[in-house]
């Protein structure tokens, strides 16, 4: 998987889990954080969210 795909996968997983209005801003902040990670870090993180 490429970096963009992993970011979307993790973000969508979080969005599914929390559906309140405050979560949208938090999700945006978290997505920005994910974009700063390298591919290996994202792969490790995605394993936590997917499982």
C-alpha positions as CSV (number, residue, x, y, z in Angstrom):
1,X,0.0,0.0,0.0
2,X,1.2,3.5,-0.6
3,X,1.2,6.3,1.9
4,X,-1.9,8.0,0.8
5,X,-3.9,4.8,0.9
6,X,-2.7,4.0,4.4
7,X,-3.6,7.5,5.6
8,X,-7.1,7.2,4.2
9,X,-7.5,3.7,5.6
10,X,-6.6,4.9,9.1
11,X,-8.6,8.1,8.9
12,X,-11.7,6.3,7.7
13,X,-11.4,3.8,10.5
14,X,-11.3,6.6,13.0
15,X,-14.2,8.4,11.4
16,X,-16.3,5.3,11.6
17,X,-15.6,4.9,15.3
18,X,-16.4,8.5,16.3
19,X,-19.2,10.3,14.7
20,X,-19.6,13.4,16.8
21,X,-19.0,17.0,15.5
22,X,-15.8,17.5,17.5
23,X,-14.3,14.5,15.9
24,X,-14.2,16.2,12.5
25,X,-11.6,18.7,13.7
26,X,-9.7,16.1,15.6
27,X,-9.7,13.8,12.6
28,X,-8.3,16.6,10.4
29,X,-5.5,17.2,12.9
30,X,-4.8,13.5,13.1
31,X,-4.7,13.3,9.3
32,X,-2.1,16.1,9.2
33,X,-0.1,14.1,11.8
34,X,-0.3,11.0,9.7
35,X,1.0,12.8,6.6
36,X,4.2,13.6,8.5
37,X,4.9,10.0,9.3
38,X,7.0,7.8,7.0
39,X,5.6,4.8,5.2
40,X,6.9,2.2,7.8
41,X,5.4,4.1,10.6
42,X,2.0,4.2,8.8
43,X,2.2,0.5,8.1
44,X,2.8,-0.2,11.8
45,X,-0.1,2.1,12.8
46,X,-2.5,0.6,10.3
47,X,-2.0,-2.8,11.7
48,X,-3.4,-1.5,15.0
49,X,-6.5,0.0,13.3
50,X,-7.2,-2.8,10.9
51,X,-7.1,-5.6,13.5
